[in-house]
């Protein structure tokens, strides 16, 4: 199967405008994402999809491949589908978030390989257990539950599962990466918004409520994505501790 990695890199952000080209050391954020994804051996091609010339110019400056897309998309999957229309020979399209500068190539590979191993699933994503210092009650940290075979049962901003019997069941944090079968991705964007999706404000629930299947690749740890300037400063501190920045 041919696999295309796409980094949607929208300039506009309510909480952090222009974050995808915010500097981390001497590189813009999108370059960190691009270079990490480039090390994933399961991607046959990698491009950045943006709606802004400033992002396009930043990607071209470091030698990345970039495509301009509409500025009217409401969700990352819509931008991804626009790209998929132009790449008809790709079997799998991977959505790699443009605000995840600490993403590991192995995480991308895990999501891709899980979809390749399960022809009965339309989409795969990723998750990890909450760490002790993290609060699973925060609504912006999306939770999910799984079957024993790793198929997603549900996503929620609420705590799931609820520990009524205190059984020690792990709580999983959803990680924002998706691998789609190309044909399903094009179909997905034609589906109307589902009731659960509207209630939780989680687009991925449209997949489940329409009786399609999604699996989740489990990892033990991951670096945080960037939603705010404070998140960026926190990540810069982590990168310095890892020796990635001076």
Secondary structure as the mmCIF struct_conf table of DSSP 4:
data_model
#
loop_
_struct_conf.conf_type_id
_struct_conf.id
_struct_conf.beg_label_comp_id
_struct_conf.beg_label_asym_id
_struct_conf.beg_label_seq_id
_struct_conf.end_label_comp_id
_struct_conf.end_label_asym_id
_struct_conf.end_label_seq_id
STRN STRN1 UNK A 3 UNK A 9
BEND BEND1 UNK A 11 UNK A 11
BEND BEND2 UNK A 14 UNK A 16
TURN_TY1_P TURN_TY1_P1 UNK A 17 UNK A 18
HELX_RH_3T_P HELX_RH_3T_P1 UNK A 19 UNK A 21
STRN STRN2 UNK A 23 UNK A 24
TURN_TY1_P TURN_TY1_P2 UNK A 25 UNK A 26
STRN STRN3 UNK A 27 UNK A 28
HELX_RH_AL_P HELX_RH_AL_P1 UNK A 29 UNK A 38
TURN_TY1_P TURN_TY1_P3 UNK A 39 UNK A 39
TURN_TY1_P TURN_TY1_P4 UNK A 41 UNK A 42
BEND BEND3 UNK A 44 UNK A 44
STRN STRN4 UNK A 45 UNK A 50
BEND BEND4 UNK A 51 UNK A 51
HELX_RH_AL_P HELX_RH_AL_P2 UNK A 53 UNK A 61
TURN_TY1_P TURN_TY1_P5 UNK A 62 UNK A 63
STRN STRN5 UNK A 66 UNK A 68
BEND BEND5 UNK A 71 UNK A 71
BEND BEND6 UNK A 74 UNK A 75
HELX_RH_AL_P HELX_RH_AL_P3 UNK A 76 UNK A 86
TURN_TY1_P TURN_TY1_P6 UNK A 88 UNK A 89
BEND BEND7 UNK A 91 UNK A 91
STRN STRN6 UNK A 92 UNK A 96
TURN_TY1_P TURN_TY1_P7 UNK A 98 UNK A 99
TURN_TY1_P TURN_TY1_P8 UNK A 101 UNK A 102
HELX_RH_AL_P HELX_RH_AL_P4 UNK A 105 UNK A 117
TURN_TY1_P TURN_TY1_P9 UNK A 119 UNK A 120
BEND BEND8 UNK A 122 UNK A 122
STRN STRN7 UNK A 123 UNK A 129
HELX_LH_PP_P HELX_LH_PP_P1 UNK A 130 UNK A 131
TURN_TY1_P TURN_TY1_P10 UNK A 132 UNK A 133
BEND BEND9 UNK A 134 UNK A 134
TURN_TY1_P TURN_TY1_P11 UNK A 136 UNK A 137
TURN_TY1_P TURN_TY1_P12 UNK A 139 UNK A 140
BEND BEND10 UNK A 141 UNK A 141
STRN STRN8 UNK A 143 UNK A 146
TURN_TY1_P TURN_TY1_P13 UNK A 148 UNK A 149
BEND BEND11 UNK A 150 UNK A 150
STRN STRN9 UNK A 151 UNK A 151
STRN STRN10 UNK A 152 UNK A 156
BEND BEND12 UNK A 157 UNK A 158
BEND BEND13 UNK A 160 UNK A 161
TURN_TY1_P TURN_TY1_P14 UNK A 164 UNK A 165
STRN STRN11 UNK A 172 UNK A 181
HELX_RH_AL_P HELX_RH_AL_P5 UNK A 182 UNK A 188
TURN_TY1_P TURN_TY1_P15 UNK A 189 UNK A 190
BEND BEND14 UNK A 191 UNK A 191
HELX_LH_PP_P HELX_LH_PP_P2 UNK A 192 UNK A 194
HELX_RH_AL_P HELX_RH_AL_P6 UNK A 195 UNK A 200
TURN_TY1_P TURN_TY1_P16 UNK A 201 UNK A 201
TURN_TY1_P TURN_TY1_P17 UNK A 203 UNK A 204
HELX_RH_AL_P HELX_RH_AL_P7 UNK A 205 UNK A 209
TURN_TY1_P TURN_TY1_P18 UNK A 210 UNK A 211
STRN STRN12 UNK A 214 UNK A 219
BEND BEND15 UNK A 220 UNK A 220
HELX_LH_PP_P HELX_LH_PP_P3 UNK A 223 UNK A 225
BEND BEND16 UNK A 228 UNK A 228
HELX_RH_AL_P HELX_RH_AL_P8 UNK A 229 UNK A 241
TURN_TY1_P TURN_TY1_P19 UNK A 242 UNK A 243
BEND BEND17 UNK A 244 UNK A 244
#
